[in-house]
Structure formats: structure tokens, C-alpha cells
Amino acid sequence: MTKGKLQIGDVVNYIVLTLISLTMLFPFFYVFSVSLTDPDTYVQGEFLLIPKDFSLDAYKFVLGTGQLWNSLQSTVFITVVGTVLNLFFTMTFAYVLTKNGMPGWKFFTYMVLLILFFNAGLVPSYLLIKELGLMNSLWALILPGLTNPWALFVVRSFYKSIPGSLEEAAYIDGANDLQIFQKVILPLSKPIMAAFSLFFAVGLWNTYLSGIFYIQDPQKWPLQVFLSQMIIESNTSMGSSINFDEFNRVPPPSETIKMASLVLVMLPILVVYPFLQKHFAKGVLLGSVKG
């Protein structure tokens, strides 16, 4: 192909990829449009991809519920604290697994492999949380997930890709293992740390099932649980868990509330992801090339 000129095959590829991209973006346009459509217009079936009658009623309804802010606080706490702890345990434990001569190295490696392929199940996990006294505590949504076996092996593979000569030089200069980890390994691990920060944060932000199982107090519900209950109960406005008495009008249709809730849930991730996209792709790639 001559530089600067497009062949027919290239044009066809661009058209096909553009069509595929638009197809994938269509659900997002649909969600935004429904959430911004006037409830009366939507009920009458006059909805278009571009809202015919612009309205923020669904957002006012969702954001006007005082309990929403309690759930948001719970989710922010789970996401921030959980991400920091997950990252700390993953980075440190994975570094330990690279030390083949350490006593107990094989035992810990096999244990991680075991939990990678086998899961204890829902009932044993529920009983364990109950016996530990973590029921109705936000820590029940954080502590069980602190060890992610897949993340451990990816980070371990990344550590093994770092030239051993760097650690040897640090040893010669008098550094101990902790200093090497802090001043040599971690600075080189920023891409994979950014990747797994996003990975852990998205998982914790979307906490749903564990929130249903372990949190009975509606004031402590994660955001996903609260919004799902709001959607279920908005049709009757008589939900036993969510107080709708503060509204002096009939709630918007549940479909518009659902779409507004989806936008509010997606928005933080959509804002953060572009800034970490480069590190996310690079970090996962670096951690998967060696093992």
C-alpha cells in the first residue's frame, strides 16, 4: 500500500469497524435517552433515540431520596478501602511467591492454586461471615475478597519479568528485602498497580450479591442494592425498605428510574477509566507474558 493512500480494503475495514462501534454504543445512547425522556412521553410510547421532551424527573426522583447518600457513602467506603487493601495484599503476597527458596513457598503456591480452581460455595461463606460476627458490617463485603488468586499469579508473573540483576545490585548496595520491594520493585510496578486498581475498584463499586446476603440494614446497603430495591418498589411507592414519603407526587415510570440509576452507577467508572486505560492495557499485558 502506498503511504498516505487508502485502498478499498482499508475503507471497508473502517466502515465495518465504525458500524460495529455504533452498534456497541447504541445501548448507552438508549439508556441516556430514556433517562432524560419526559415520563408522560415515555408512557405514551412516543420515545425516540433522541428525547422528544427533555426531563430530569427520573434523576430528581433518584437523587432526592435521602437514603441514596447513605448507600453512596457505603459504596465509596467499600471501594476505596477495599481497593487499597486488595492492592496491598496482592502486591506483597505476589512478591513473596517469587521467592522460590523461602520456607513454605510451595505450600502457599499450591494453596493459591487450590482457591483458583475450587470455591467453598455460598453457604460455607455465609456461615463463616456469620461466625466471625461480620453480618450487617461493610467489612463483610471487603475482607473475603482480599486474596484474588488470578491477580496474584498475574502480578507474580510481572515480578518475574523484572531483571534479577536489579535486585542483586540492590543487595550489593546493602538493601534488605523490604527496601528492595519499596524502592526497586514498586516503582517498576506502577502500570500493573494502575491496572489492578481499576480492576478491584470496578468489582467493589458493583458489589451486589454479597450486599444482599450480608447487609440487612437498608441504611448500610451498597449503592447497587439500594438502586435495585428502588426500581422494584417504585411502582407501588410502598416499599418497606425505602422511604418514599418524602415525595409528594407519583414516581416516574420504573423504566426511566432504572435508566437514570444505570447512568448514575456507570458515571464514576466512565469518568475514571479514560485516565487509566493506557496503564490498564499495559499492566495486564506485562503480567501475562511470563509465568
C-alpha positions, 0 to 999 in steps of 0.5 A: 500500500502506498503511504498516505493512500487508502485502498478499498480494503482499508475503507471497508475495514473502517466502515465495518469497524465504525458500524460495529462501534455504533452498534456497541454504543447504541445501548448507552445512547438508549439508556441516556435517552430514556433517562432524560425522556419526559415520563408522560412521553415515555408512557405514551410510547412516543420515545425516540433515540433522541428525547422528544421532551427533555426531563430530569424527573427520573434523576430528581426522583433518584437523587432526592431520596435521602437514603441514596447518600447513605448507600453512596457513602457505603459504596465509596467506603467499600471501594476505596478501602477495599481497593487499597487493601486488595492492592496491598495484599496482592502486591506483597503476597505476589512478591513473596511467591517469587521467592522460590527458596523461602520456607513454605513457598510451595505450600502457599503456591499450591494453596493459591492454586487450590482457591483458583480452581475450587470455591467453598460455595455460598453457604460455607461463606455465609456461615463463616461471615456469620461466625466471625460476627461480620453480618450487617458490617461493610467489612463483610463485603471487603475482607473475603475478597482480599486474596484474588488468586488470578491477580496474584499469579498475574502480578507474580508473573510481572515480578518475574519479568523484572531483571534479577540483576536489579535486585542483586545490585540492590543487595550489593548496595546493602538493601534488605528485602523490604527496601528492595520491594519499596524502592526497586520493585514498586516503582517498576510496578506502577502500570500493573498497580494502575491496572489492578486498581481499576480492576478491584475498584470496578468489582467493589463499586458493583458489589451486589450479591454479597450486599444482599446476603450480608447487609440487612440494614437498608441504611448500610446497603451498597449503592447497587442494592439500594438502586435495585430495591428502588426500581422494584418498589417504585411502582407501588411507592410502598416499599418497606425498605425505602422511604418514599414519603418524602415525595409528594407526587407519583414516581416516574415510570420504573423504566426511566428510574432504572435508566437514570440509576444505570447512568448514575452507577456507570458515571464514576467508572466512565469518568475514571477509566479514560485516565487509566486505560493506557496503564490498564492495557499495559499492566495486564499485558506485562503480567501475562507474558511470563509465568 
